[in-house]
């Protein structure tokens, strides 16, 4: 089998796609950070753009829920956005000013969890729109991505504090320092092996942490690759974007790393997602949505 790439341009100029997710029915949704739009690509490849009511919202990370909703963070507007299964959009404003909303994911009970980069908190919003915020013990931790772990807790990266955090459903936080100084963890995903896998953007490695806190690091072959977002694959592996080297990387559970060059130079890949057919989708700031697939 051979690796192939397909890159699809965004109709709106300078949209700067950033986050990406895939629904249960295999629609691809993404944020256009500078275009102030949410994009959708259906299973036939048709692309649609939805304008956000709030101007200059600063759209960042996006996630599809088990209920068919699409949730996303609005970094500049200090809001959470939700598009329900009927296409209705609702925005929720945080009471904490300038929180720096970034990562977002669904919890085990359907609640939505998110990170506040600047306020140094982990937040959650329930089905009634009620928001709860939990301060992180380490100051200026810069919490980034987060994911639901196999233990039912939410795991998150602390980019500036060089730690991986864990928060229980009732808000109890535990932090795990990384062995390598100034690793700069960003993306994190829950692997089917039960471990949490994360991308260390300045440490230039992919890390693994067990639910018991045991950490393993896998250095990348390419120097200054700047791994950013990461997602669990279908075949005992993880896929990740390399923002600095313009590659898509794959790491198997036994530690083998393979890197694939993106056809468009300097495309700045950020968010990444895997479809049920094994294809890997990623957002490119160069105004494209990329797809890696095997034939």
Backbone bond lengths (Angstrom), bond angles and torsions (degrees), N, CA, C in turn:
res aa  C-N    CA-C-N  psi(-1)  N-CA   C-N-CA  omega(-1)  CA-C   N-CA-C  phi
1 X - - - 1.464 - - 1.531 110.18 -
2 X 1.322 115.56 144.59 1.455 121.06 -179.17 1.526 110.78 -117.62
3 X 1.336 115.13 150.88 1.458 121.89 178.31 1.524 109.68 -85.60
4 X 1.327 115.72 135.03 1.465 121.30 176.38 1.524 109.05 -130.33
5 X 1.336 115.25 154.41 1.458 121.41 176.33 1.525 109.96 -120.13
6 X 1.329 114.89 145.10 1.463 121.22 169.41 1.521 106.67 -131.85
7 X 1.334 116.94 129.47 1.462 121.34 -179.83 1.523 109.45 -120.38
8 X 1.318 116.21 128.46 1.458 122.41 -176.82 1.525 109.67 -114.37
9 X 1.322 116.88 124.45 1.461 121.50 -178.79 1.521 111.38 -75.74
10 X 1.332 116.07 148.17 1.456 122.84 176.48 1.531 108.35 -88.26
11 X 1.344 118.05 131.09 1.474 120.18 -178.84 1.529 113.79 -57.36
12 X 1.337 116.78 -42.56 1.461 119.72 -179.57 1.528 110.40 -72.88
13 X 1.322 118.16 130.33 1.468 120.16 -179.27 1.524 111.99 -70.22
14 X 1.320 116.10 145.61 1.471 122.47 175.19 1.532 112.85 54.37
15 X 1.339 116.24 37.59 1.467 120.32 -178.87 1.525 112.33 -73.06
16 X 1.334 117.00 -29.61 1.465 122.66 178.52 1.526 113.04 56.75
17 X 1.343 118.53 66.50 1.473 121.20 175.96 1.526 111.14 -54.00
18 X 1.320 115.91 140.76 1.467 119.35 -176.47 1.530 112.66 -129.99
19 X 1.322 117.54 -67.56 1.465 120.62 179.72 1.514 111.12 -93.91
20 X 1.341 116.51 157.44 1.458 120.38 -179.12 1.526 109.56 -150.87
21 X 1.330 116.20 147.02 1.461 121.41 179.05 1.522 109.00 -152.64
22 X 1.329 117.04 164.02 1.463 121.78 179.99 1.521 108.96 -129.96
23 X 1.323 116.20 132.17 1.464 122.02 -178.23 1.522 110.90 -81.42
24 X 1.317 115.55 172.55 1.465 120.68 178.21 1.524 112.25 -62.25
25 X 1.331 116.76 -31.39 1.471 119.48 178.08 1.525 112.54 -90.79
26 X 1.342 115.42 14.08 1.466 124.01 171.17 1.523 114.87 71.26
27 X 1.320 116.92 27.31 1.461 120.45 167.43 1.525 108.43 -81.93
28 X 1.314 116.22 141.62 1.462 122.12 178.56 1.528 108.60 -100.29
29 X 1.318 117.01 122.34 1.465 122.00 178.69 1.526 108.84 -116.11
30 X 1.332 116.47 145.93 1.463 119.78 -179.52 1.520 110.67 -148.67
31 X 1.323 115.75 159.50 1.460 121.72 175.15 1.522 109.53 -97.77
32 X 1.329 115.70 141.11 1.468 121.62 172.12 1.519 106.21 -107.06
33 X 1.315 115.79 98.72 1.459 121.86 -170.22 1.525 112.82 -58.70
34 X 1.328 117.15 -45.59 1.463 120.74 -178.67 1.530 112.07 -93.94
35 X 1.320 116.61 -18.34 1.453 120.37 -179.67 1.512 113.91 -84.98
36 X 1.363 116.55 -8.88 1.456 122.14 -179.65 1.531 112.48 55.81
37 X 1.335 114.41 39.59 1.460 120.24 -178.54 1.526 110.71 -135.88
38 X 1.322 114.25 157.00 1.457 122.22 168.53 1.523 106.29 -106.07
39 X 1.311 116.85 131.06 1.451 121.14 -179.98 1.517 111.93 -107.28
40 X 1.330 115.56 152.60 1.464 121.39 177.38 1.527 109.24 -138.40
41 X 1.325 115.89 133.29 1.460 121.70 174.14 1.521 107.42 -117.42
42 X 1.332 116.82 118.63 1.461 119.15 -178.44 1.523 111.02 -80.97
43 X 1.306 116.55 -179.59 1.469 120.76 -174.61 1.530 112.82 -70.11
44 X 1.334 116.80 -10.63 1.467 120.65 175.52 1.525 112.30 -96.65
45 X 1.330 115.87 1.64 1.458 120.26 178.73 1.513 114.41 89.11
46 X 1.343 118.04 3.17 1.461 120.57 179.43 1.521 109.96 -75.79
47 X 1.336 115.56 131.19 1.466 121.17 -177.57 1.530 110.20 -104.92
48 X 1.316 115.28 132.55 1.460 122.39 178.06 1.520 108.68 -127.44
49 X 1.333 116.55 142.96 1.459 121.15 178.01 1.525 110.24 -117.84
50 X 1.341 115.80 138.47 1.460 122.50 -178.97 1.528 107.95 -119.74
51 X 1.310 117.22 121.43 1.458 121.72 -178.95 1.529 110.55 -77.42
52 X 1.324 116.63 137.45 1.455 122.57 178.01 1.536 109.32 -81.32
53 X 1.336 118.54 134.91 1.470 120.44 -179.18 1.529 113.30 -58.25
54 X 1.330 116.45 -38.90 1.465 120.52 -179.59 1.522 110.01 -80.34
55 X 1.316 117.60 125.65 1.452 121.26 179.60 1.525 110.55 -72.84
56 X 1.337 114.66 146.39 1.465 121.21 176.57 1.527 111.55 49.87
57 X 1.334 116.01 50.73 1.465 120.82 -175.05 1.526 113.17 -73.09
58 X 1.342 117.02 -26.86 1.460 119.53 -177.82 1.516 111.70 74.14
59 X 1.322 116.90 56.59 1.466 121.98 -176.29 1.518 111.21 -66.32
60 X 1.325 116.27 135.26 1.463 120.61 -176.13 1.531 111.70 -123.26
61 X 1.323 117.60 -101.99 1.460 122.53 -173.41 1.530 110.02 -90.43
62 X 1.324 116.08 150.31 1.471 122.25 -175.90 1.527 109.29 -136.86
63 X 1.328 116.95 146.87 1.464 120.15 179.22 1.524 110.19 -145.45
64 X 1.318 116.00 144.54 1.462 122.48 175.86 1.526 108.21 -99.58
65 X 1.318 117.39 135.66 1.454 121.07 -176.86 1.524 111.56 -97.65
66 X 1.311 115.39 169.82 1.465 121.59 178.24 1.526 111.62 -66.98
67 X 1.350 116.84 -19.84 1.465 121.39 -179.59 1.530 112.10 -88.42
68 X 1.325 117.42 -3.22 1.451 120.52 -178.86 1.516 114.28 91.67
69 X 1.332 117.10 8.34 1.461 120.75 176.90 1.531 110.28 -85.57
70 X 1.330 114.99 157.41 1.458 122.48 173.99 1.523 107.53 -117.16
71 X 1.324 116.36 120.27 1.463 121.62 178.40 1.528 109.89 -114.60
72 X 1.338 116.22 146.16 1.466 119.87 -179.73 1.527 110.01 -152.16
73 X 1.314 115.61 159.29 1.456 121.29 179.95 1.524 110.60 -101.21
74 X 1.333 115.17 142.10 1.457 122.97 176.80 1.525 107.01 -114.79
75 X 1.315 116.11 96.24 1.458 122.34 -170.67 1.526 112.81 -64.48
76 X 1.313 117.02 -46.10 1.461 120.55 -177.12 1.525 111.24 -77.52
77 X 1.318 116.82 -41.46 1.472 120.98 -178.41 1.515 113.25 -75.60
78 X 1.335 117.28 -10.67 1.462 121.89 179.50 1.521 111.85 62.19
79 X 1.342 114.88 42.36 1.452 120.78 -176.18 1.533 111.56 -134.80
80 X 1.347 113.81 160.00 1.450 122.55 168.34 1.520 107.11 -105.99
81 X 1.320 117.18 138.36 1.451 120.67 177.71 1.508 110.94 -114.06
82 X 1.332 116.37 148.09 1.461 121.76 178.36 1.525 109.87 -140.85
83 X 1.326 115.71 130.79 1.460 122.27 171.52 1.522 106.41 -112.92
84 X 1.338 116.88 117.15 1.453 118.83 -177.40 1.517 111.83 -80.44
85 X 1.323 116.83 179.26 1.459 121.72 -174.82 1.527 112.81 -66.28
86 X 1.356 117.46 -14.97 1.464 121.80 177.13 1.535 112.22 -95.21
87 X 1.331 115.86 -2.49 1.456 119.75 179.06 1.511 115.06 93.79
88 X 1.333 117.57 3.59 1.460 121.10 178.82 1.527 110.76 -78.43
89 X 1.326 116.89 136.54 1.454 120.77 -178.73 1.527 111.02 -108.81
90 X 1.347 115.09 135.47 1.463 121.84 176.84 1.518 107.88 -130.53
91 X 1.327 116.50 141.43 1.463 121.23 176.94 1.529 109.36 -119.71
92 X 1.332 116.22 138.37 1.454 122.45 -178.44 1.525 108.89 -119.49
93 X 1.315 116.70 121.99 1.463 121.94 -178.53 1.524 110.68 -90.92
94 X 1.323 116.36 134.74 1.465 120.56 178.12 1.522 110.19 -77.88
95 X 1.329 116.03 145.07 1.462 120.30 175.91 1.523 110.93 -74.78
96 X 1.340 116.48 -26.81 1.461 121.30 175.90 1.523 108.52 -76.65
97 X 1.301 117.48 119.23 1.468 121.18 -177.49 1.520 111.39 -73.62
98 X 1.328 115.57 145.35 1.471 121.78 175.04 1.534 112.21 49.37
99 X 1.316 115.76 47.88 1.465 120.64 -176.40 1.531 112.45 -70.72
100 X 1.333 116.99 -26.37 1.462 119.63 -177.74 1.515 112.07 75.17
101 X 1.318 117.16 51.37 1.465 121.58 -178.60 1.521 111.05 -58.34
102 X 1.338 115.82 139.87 1.464 118.83 -177.23 1.535 111.73 -143.44
103 X 1.329 117.97 -87.60 1.464 121.39 -175.87 1.516 112.46 -73.62
104 X 1.351 115.75 155.77 1.458 120.09 -179.60 1.527 109.61 -155.42
105 X 1.337 116.67 141.68 1.469 121.28 -179.87 1.523 109.58 -159.42
106 X 1.315 116.87 165.10 1.460 122.63 178.60 1.528 110.32 -93.85
107 X 1.328 116.33 137.93 1.451 121.69 176.57 1.516 112.04 -87.26
108 X 1.323 116.47 178.01 1.465 120.32 -174.79 1.532 113.47 -69.64
109 X 1.334 117.26 -21.16 1.456 120.47 -179.88 1.524 113.09 -105.95
110 X 1.338 116.13 15.63 1.453 120.61 177.30 1.517 115.15 90.13
111 X 1.330 117.63 -6.95 1.452 119.62 176.50 1.536 109.66 -71.99
112 X 1.321 117.02 157.68 1.463 121.76 -179.00 1.527 108.96 -106.51
113 X 1.327 115.86 126.51 1.459 122.06 179.62 1.529 109.54 -106.25
114 X 1.329 116.05 148.74 1.465 119.80 -178.29 1.526 110.13 -150.35
115 X 1.329 114.90 161.55 1.463 120.35 178.64 1.521 110.55 -106.08
116 X 1.332 114.81 149.70 1.458 122.17 175.81 1.530 107.38 -119.67
117 X 1.325 115.85 98.59 1.456 121.71 -175.15 1.529 112.73 -56.94
118 X 1.311 116.34 -48.51 1.463 121.07 -172.68 1.527 112.88 -87.48
119 X 1.326 117.47 -33.14 1.466 120.67 179.28 1.523 111.75 -81.04
120 X 1.340 116.68 -11.22 1.464 122.41 177.95 1.523 112.15 60.92
121 X 1.347 114.46 48.69 1.455 120.29 -178.87 1.521 110.61 -136.61
122 X 1.333 114.47 160.23 1.459 122.63 166.79 1.520 106.14 -109.09
123 X 1.335 116.40 130.92 1.455 119.68 -177.99 1.514 111.54 -119.08
124 X 1.327 115.64 162.33 1.463 120.84 172.42 1.521 108.96 -144.23
125 X 1.323 115.43 149.94 1.454 121.69 177.51 1.523 108.48 -128.09
126 X 1.321 116.82 131.25 1.462 120.02 -177.18 1.528 110.77 -92.33
127 X 1.320 116.31 -176.90 1.451 121.49 -176.22 1.520 114.21 -65.43
128 X 1.328 116.62 -18.04 1.461 120.93 179.03 1.525 112.20 -94.39
129 X 1.339 116.05 2.36 1.453 119.82 -179.76 1.510 114.86 84.91
130 X 1.335 116.42 9.17 1.465 120.17 179.32 1.527 109.90 -81.15
131 X 1.323 116.26 128.61 1.465 122.21 -176.42 1.525 110.74 -105.44
132 X 1.329 115.78 132.69 1.465 123.10 174.48 1.522 108.23 -121.75
133 X 1.340 116.43 138.69 1.467 120.71 -179.02 1.531 110.00 -123.83
134 X 1.337 114.79 140.69 1.459 120.98 -178.69 1.532 109.74 -123.26
135 X 1.346 117.89 116.00 1.463 120.74 178.83 1.531 111.54 -64.90
136 X 1.309 116.82 139.87 1.459 121.93 177.06 1.533 108.65 -82.38
137 X 1.329 118.39 134.75 1.469 120.38 -176.61 1.529 113.99 -57.09
138 X 1.337 116.95 -39.77 1.462 120.99 -179.97 1.526 109.64 -83.58
139 X 1.315 117.21 126.30 1.464 120.33 -179.11 1.529 110.94 -71.46
140 X 1.321 115.51 150.05 1.467 122.41 177.33 1.527 112.67 51.58
141 X 1.327 116.63 40.89 1.473 121.11 -177.55 1.522 112.21 -73.87
142 X 1.325 116.91 -25.57 1.461 123.49 -178.46 1.531 110.96 59.72
143 X 1.334 117.64 62.60 1.466 121.23 -179.98 1.525 110.48 -63.52
144 X 1.327 116.61 133.69 1.464 120.71 -172.02 1.526 111.74 -114.75
145 X 1.330 118.10 -103.13 1.464 120.49 179.09 1.531 110.37 -81.78
146 X 1.331 115.75 163.56 1.458 120.98 175.72 1.525 109.73 -151.06
147 X 1.346 115.47 159.75 1.462 120.79 -175.08 1.521 109.79 -153.94
148 X 1.324 116.43 155.68 1.461 121.18 176.11 1.518 109.78 -81.22
149 X 1.333 116.37 125.11 1.453 121.11 179.90 1.514 112.61 -86.42
150 X 1.333 115.91 166.51 1.469 121.53 178.67 1.516 112.10 -67.27
151 X 1.342 116.58 -15.00 1.469 121.65 179.82 1.529 112.19 -91.21
152 X 1.340 117.25 2.87 1.456 120.78 179.85 1.511 114.74 87.58
153 X 1.328 116.71 -6.76 1.462 121.13 177.41 1.529 110.05 -90.69
154 X 1.328 116.17 164.18 1.456 122.12 174.04 1.533 107.97 -97.77
155 X 1.324 115.60 128.44 1.460 121.79 179.36 1.523 108.75 -108.16
156 X 1.329 116.21 141.93 1.461 119.53 -176.31 1.532 110.98 -145.01
157 X 1.317 114.61 158.39 1.459 120.16 178.67 1.523 110.29 -95.26
158 X 1.316 115.83 143.93 1.458 122.04 174.37 1.528 106.38 -113.99
159 X 1.311 115.60 93.87 1.457 121.97 -170.19 1.530 113.20 -59.85
160 X 1.312 117.76 -46.44 1.462 120.96 -176.34 1.525 112.86 -85.73
161 X 1.334 117.02 -26.53 1.468 120.53 -177.95 1.519 112.68 -86.74
162 X 1.344 117.39 -6.46 1.458 122.06 178.82 1.527 111.76 59.96
163 X 1.337 114.80 45.16 1.450 120.53 -177.85 1.533 110.47 -139.66
164 X 1.330 114.08 161.00 1.458 121.76 168.09 1.520 106.68 -108.62
165 X 1.316 116.47 131.83 1.455 120.87 -178.66 1.521 112.18 -107.98
166 X 1.318 115.42 155.87 1.460 122.86 176.86 1.523 108.22 -136.06
167 X 1.334 116.43 130.18 1.454 120.54 178.38 1.520 109.48 -126.99
168 X 1.310 116.17 130.04 1.461 121.97 179.88 1.529 109.25 -78.51
169 X 1.331 117.95 165.88 1.466 120.28 178.74 1.528 114.03 -56.23
170 X 1.358 117.22 -27.29 1.466 119.17 179.97 1.526 112.95 -95.76
171 X 1.361 116.82 7.95 1.462 119.88 170.94 1.513 117.44 98.18
172 X 1.326 118.56 7.97 1.471 120.36 178.74 1.529 109.67 -80.01
173 X 1.328 116.47 125.45 1.464 121.55 -174.62 1.530 111.72 -109.18
174 X 1.334 115.43 134.54 1.457 123.55 173.16 1.529 107.57 -123.25
175 X 1.335 116.80 142.29 1.468 120.61 -178.70 1.525 110.62 -122.97
176 X 1.347 115.22 141.19 1.457 121.53 -178.24 1.530 109.41 -122.48
177 X 1.344 117.96 110.13 1.466 120.78 178.97 1.528 111.31 -65.94
178 X 1.324 116.77 144.13 1.458 121.54 178.68 1.526 110.45 -87.35
179 X 1.336 117.60 144.30 1.467 121.08 -178.38 1.523 113.44 -61.77
180 X 1.336 117.01 -39.33 1.460 121.17 -178.19 1.525 110.05 -88.44
181 X 1.317 116.61 125.38 1.462 121.35 -179.34 1.522 111.01 -65.28
182 X 1.320 115.70 146.92 1.472 123.03 176.16 1.532 112.03 50.94
183 X 1.323 116.24 47.01 1.462 120.93 178.79 1.528 112.13 -72.79
184 X 1.330 116.71 -31.13 1.454 120.76 -179.81 1.519 114.10 63.77
185 X 1.339 119.32 54.84 1.466 120.32 -179.31 1.522 111.10 -62.60
186 X 1.336 116.53 138.18 1.468 121.05 179.89 1.533 109.94 -126.12
187 X 1.334 117.28 -81.52 1.455 120.79 -178.24 1.520 112.30 -73.26
188 X 1.334 116.37 150.21 1.459 121.18 176.11 1.522 108.39 -149.40
189 X 1.332 116.15 144.79 1.459 121.61 -179.22 1.521 109.41 -145.16
190 X 1.304 116.16 157.03 1.462 121.95 178.73 1.528 108.79 -97.10
191 X 1.325 117.01 115.76 1.455 121.28 -179.64 1.517 112.15 -81.36
192 X 1.308 116.02 157.75 1.462 120.45 179.70 1.524 111.77 -71.91
193 X 1.335 116.68 -7.00 1.462 120.77 174.61 1.519 111.36 -84.97
194 X 1.343 116.68 -0.87 1.459 121.16 179.88 1.510 113.94 92.14
195 X 1.328 117.66 -9.83 1.462 121.76 179.54 1.523 110.63 -87.28
196 X 1.313 115.84 165.94 1.454 122.76 172.10 1.526 107.66 -105.18
197 X 1.316 117.02 128.62 1.464 122.81 -179.10 1.515 108.68 -111.12
198 X 1.331 116.94 137.46 1.460 119.06 -175.85 1.530 111.27 -139.71
199 X 1.335 114.76 157.61 1.465 121.93 -179.21 1.518 109.06 -104.85
200 X 1.327 116.69 124.23 1.463 122.90 179.02 1.524 108.31 -100.82
201 X 1.322 116.68 101.74 1.460 120.77 -169.10 1.525 113.28 -69.85
202 X 1.319 118.85 -36.65 1.464 120.68 178.29 1.529 112.22 -94.87
203 X 1.316 116.93 -24.75 1.467 120.55 175.68 1.509 112.50 -76.74
204 X 1.333 116.25 -16.01 1.468 123.32 177.87 1.530 112.14 59.69
205 X 1.310 115.12 46.71 1.462 119.47 176.50 1.525 110.10 -149.29
206 X 1.323 115.01 165.78 1.460 122.00 169.48 1.523 106.76 -105.15
207 X 1.311 115.50 130.60 1.452 119.94 -177.92 1.519 112.18 -110.77
208 X 1.315 114.49 159.42 1.466 122.27 175.96 1.520 108.35 -132.41
209 X 1.322 116.00 134.07 1.454 120.01 175.29 1.523 108.73 -130.24
210 X 1.319 115.87 129.83 1.459 120.51 178.04 1.520 109.24 -77.06
211 X 1.327 118.08 165.73 1.458 120.57 178.65 1.527 110.99 -66.39
212 X 1.330 116.43 -11.59 1.468 121.17 176.32 1.523 112.23 -95.67
213 X 1.341 116.48 0.96 1.461 120.17 175.82 1.511 116.23 92.27
214 X 1.328 118.84 9.72 1.470 121.53 177.99 1.532 108.62 -80.70
215 X 1.335 116.36 125.43 1.467 121.66 -173.08 1.529 111.45 -111.11
216 X 1.334 115.44 135.34 1.467 122.71 175.10 1.520 107.57 -127.34
217 X 1.349 116.86 141.30 1.466 121.26 -179.09 1.524 110.44 -119.87
218 X 1.332 116.21 138.33 1.463 122.58 179.70 1.537 108.88 -121.83
219 X 1.336 118.13 100.04 1.473 121.21 -178.69 1.523 111.79 -62.64
220 X 1.332 116.41 142.92 1.455 121.25 179.49 1.523 110.87 -83.53
221 X 1.337 118.04 145.52 1.472 121.54 179.92 1.522 112.73 -65.34
222 X 1.332 117.00 -33.77 1.462 121.72 -177.32 1.520 110.42 -90.31
223 X 1.331 116.15 126.80 1.458 120.65 179.28 1.526 110.74 -69.22
224 X 1.339 116.05 144.17 1.462 122.02 175.81 1.531 111.97 55.05
225 X 1.326 116.90 38.46 1.463 121.64 -178.12 1.530 112.02 -71.59
226 X 1.323 117.37 -26.24 1.458 123.34 -179.09 1.538 112.43 55.11
227 X 1.323 117.18 62.07 1.475 119.06 176.47 1.521 109.72 -61.68
228 X 1.307 115.84 136.79 1.468 119.48 -170.92 1.524 112.93 -119.73
229 X 1.331 116.85 -73.85 1.469 120.43 -179.78 1.522 109.40 -103.60
230 X 1.331 116.20 154.98 1.468 120.73 -177.21 1.522 109.02 -144.87
231 X 1.336 115.99 146.94 1.457 121.12 -179.60 1.523 109.11 -143.39
232 X 1.325 116.96 146.46 1.460 121.36 177.76 1.519 109.95 -70.75
233 X 1.333 116.36 138.51 1.456 121.89 177.62 1.519 111.34 -91.91
234 X 1.324 115.33 -170.64 1.464 121.22 -178.08 1.523 113.30 -98.66
235 X 1.335 116.89 -13.37 1.468 120.37 -170.26 1.529 112.35 -125.96
236 X 1.335 115.65 58.03 1.465 120.56 179.70 1.523 110.75 53.72
237 X 1.342 114.61 51.51 1.459 119.92 -178.09 1.519 110.71 -154.34
238 X 1.327 115.48 173.28 1.452 123.63 172.73 1.523 108.11 -133.11
239 X 1.329 115.87 149.65 1.460 122.44 177.36 1.520 108.63 -118.47
240 X 1.329 116.81 146.47 1.455 119.72 -176.84 1.529 110.97 -149.78
241 X 1.332 115.10 156.38 1.462 120.79 176.59 1.519 109.79 -93.73
242 X 1.330 115.25 142.37 1.460 121.51 174.89 1.529 106.89 -113.35
243 X 1.304 114.64 96.08 1.460 121.52 -175.63 1.532 111.83 -64.21
244 X 1.325 116.85 -36.63 1.461 120.31 -176.38 1.511 114.67 -78.58
245 X 1.334 118.27 -32.31 1.466 121.50 -175.44 1.522 113.19 -105.58
246 X 1.356 117.05 -0.76 1.460 121.99 178.34 1.530 111.74 60.63
247 X 1.327 114.73 48.21 1.460 120.70 -179.53 1.526 110.56 -132.90
248 X 1.332 114.17 161.99 1.456 121.68 167.28 1.522 106.30 -109.23
249 X 1.327 116.81 129.86 1.454 120.78 -177.48 1.519 112.45 -110.72
250 X 1.329 114.89 155.04 1.462 121.61 176.27 1.521 108.53 -133.03
251 X 1.319 115.92 132.95 1.466 121.92 178.29 1.518 108.75 -125.57
252 X 1.325 116.48 122.13 1.459 120.52 176.52 1.524 109.27 -85.65
253 X 1.320 115.68 161.01 1.458 119.67 -176.56 1.525 113.13 -63.48
254 X 1.335 117.02 -20.67 1.459 118.59 177.53 1.524 112.10 -88.80
255 X 1.350 117.70 7.34 1.458 121.52 172.55 1.515 116.48 96.30
256 X 1.329 118.85 6.05 1.463 120.38 179.64 1.525 110.24 -82.38
257 X 1.328 115.98 128.95 1.461 121.94 -178.79 1.520 110.31 -113.01
258 X 1.327 116.34 131.63 1.458 122.85 175.11 1.523 107.64 -127.23
259 X 1.338 116.46 140.26 1.462 121.43 -179.72 1.520 110.17 -123.28
260 X 1.345 115.19 142.44 1.462 120.78 -177.88 1.526 109.64 -126.15
261 X 1.320 116.79 126.87 1.460 121.88 -179.26 1.522 111.54 -71.71
262 X 1.317 117.09 129.96 1.461 122.05 175.41 1.528 108.36 -76.05
263 X 1.341 118.80 133.41 1.472 120.71 -175.88 1.533 114.35 -57.33
264 X 1.331 117.99 -43.25 1.465 120.88 -179.79 1.519 109.81 -78.66
265 X 1.315 116.85 124.21 1.458 120.97 -179.35 1.531 110.94 -69.35
266 X 1.331 114.71 146.36 1.466 121.44 176.43 1.530 112.38 50.50
267 X 1.317 116.30 43.44 1.464 120.06 -175.85 1.529 113.18 -79.18
268 X 1.332 117.77 -15.10 1.461 123.93 179.96 1.529 112.22 54.52
269 X 1.332 117.50 69.52 1.468 120.87 178.32 1.528 111.69 -72.50
270 X 1.312 115.80 136.72 1.467 120.19 -179.68 1.522 110.72 -122.89
271 X 1.337 118.60 -94.41 1.456 120.91 -177.16 1.518 113.04 -66.35
272 X 1.349 116.05 155.29 1.466 121.21 -176.80 1.530 109.19 -147.14
273 X 1.340 116.00 146.42 1.465 121.66 -179.43 1.526 108.65 -150.39
274 X 1.332 116.68 155.64 1.467 121.92 -179.69 1.521 109.56 -120.34
275 X 1.334 115.90 131.43 1.463 122.04 178.99 1.524 110.48 -87.47
276 X 1.336 116.34 169.03 1.458 121.23 -178.55 1.521 113.11 -65.06
277 X 1.343 117.00 -23.74 1.462 120.07 178.58 1.525 112.82 -85.89
278 X 1.332 116.69 3.48 1.449 121.81 178.48 1.512 114.73 90.70
279 X 1.316 118.00 -5.67 1.466 120.15 177.82 1.521 109.69 -69.31
280 X 1.325 115.24 146.97 1.460 122.18 -176.86 1.530 108.70 -111.51
281 X 1.322 117.04 120.95 1.453 122.72 -178.00 1.525 109.27 -107.15
282 X 1.328 116.43 143.98 1.457 119.36 -179.19 1.518 110.72 -148.73
283 X 1.331 115.39 149.70 1.465 122.55 -179.92 1.519 109.18 -93.00
284 X 1.333 116.04 132.46 1.455 122.40 -179.47 1.523 109.15 -115.89
285 X 1.315 116.83 125.13 1.463 120.24 -178.19 1.529 112.00 -63.23
286 X 1.325 117.53 -16.66 1.463 121.89 178.48 1.531 112.34 -72.94
287 X 1.332 116.57 12.41 1.462 123.25 176.21 1.523 113.36 81.74
288 X 1.329 115.31 35.88 1.453 120.66 177.37 1.526 110.59 -136.77
289 X 1.335 114.61 157.64 1.453 121.90 168.33 1.521 106.05 -112.14
290 X 1.314 116.39 125.24 1.458 121.48 -177.01 1.514 112.52 -102.83
291 X 1.319 115.11 153.60 1.458 122.00 177.46 1.523 108.89 -138.69
292 X 1.309 116.30 127.09 1.460 122.75 175.47 1.524 106.64 -108.91
293 X 1.334 116.23 129.90 1.451 119.27 -179.98 1.521 109.96 -145.44
294 X 1.319 116.12 162.64 1.458 121.84 -176.58 1.514 110.80 -114.77
295 X 1.324 116.71 135.91 1.464 122.97 177.97 1.516 108.91 -131.43
